[in-house]
């Protein structure tokens, strides 16, 4: 299918259905809200004095080359409405439905955390003891950083264990898959570095998917069961997530109902969705409705109204850690209203879960497209505006002019922790980033200062202050190094 035809398909078929439960008046009100959301998408970051007019869901699907989208909105402990748009698979024109599975990507960490906490609840694990006491198949390597402070479950869940490997790239379907121990050791066929500790455990937050692979191995060691089976029994089944699965690769009987992942240009990922043996941090397949059920049930536990997933004490502990990160969930930081959620990004898929605990409202967005999370952020902007949420306000930024001679010093191939390499290049009078986690289509970098740049769609930043030493800091504190000598 050529690019023009593909974009026509993407913009077609805006289909969906209200949940049957609301009465007619509520359904009509929800339909009006959905219609306003569908025509009120807007970017999170705008250049001062140049804010674009709101646009429609169909227009933005075409702009971002996203074939399909699925949403679920929940309010007062029930799913109020769902909506589906476009295609799960372009070649067969199979539409997205409420039952279409998507890769939940890093939202997997939230459900993984509940599974680990259930093992704590059962007495098989402890939040604050040295994980090496229970690990059997692999041990956290001892070094100067672990001499005085050992790695704990609490630290791994809250990304404060000092473990390396920010994220992983996945594996083409049909290729050899590493075991968890091979991933942890960085041994072939693993495509990510070994997981080790390079900061004092508990000293600082640093996102680490590698730390969740440690948890995956820990779960298997203490239960003697495959990780996917443990998660099915401890989390997915009790939460009513009957279609969801951590199985990697996804069995054919489920794969036929899954959305096909797509590249940034809208073309299908060759060979199909990538496989993630790193199941704990990135391997969950699910639907917006099932993730909504999970969030509702977790908040019921926090409020002491259910122990189906966790007892109230552990559920509150999960949502009450220092800083902006809980045990497996992002606690936000833009507002003081209690919330939890997670972003998910795997090759070909983008997703977001957000729950406002006091309002008892939330939304799940799942797509089978790439493009730097900009699209789902625009959807979240429209939902937040419609329901009066205090987050996702539009942010104005000013830009500065930077001499091309300075910009050239930032060019090169950069490697971020656990991610494929990407290129920073000068095009005309501005920088672009392309490749690796940023996709094959060049994305412009806007200069906030002579050393700090951002992507307009998401606000993701690049700090090149130490580029002379071949170092950079990306959004979220991700460290990057330049391959080879600096240009010129």
Beta strands, then each sheet from edge to edge (+ up, - down):
strand 1: 14-15
strand 2: 45-47
strand 3: 68-75
strand 4: 78-89
strand 5: 94-95
strand 6: 102-103
strand 7: 285-286
strand 8: 339-346
strand 9: 349-356
strand 10: 361-367
strand 11: 395-397
strand 12: 412-416
strand 13: 422-427
strand 14: 430-434
strand 15: 443-447
strand 16: 452-455
strand 17: 461-463
strand 18: 471-474
strand 19: 478-483
sheet 1: 1+ 4- 3+ 10- 9+ 8-
sheet 2: 1+ 4- 5+
sheet 3: 2+ 11+
sheet 4: 6+ 7-
sheet 5: 12+ 13- 14+ 15- 16+ 17- 18+ 19- 12+
end
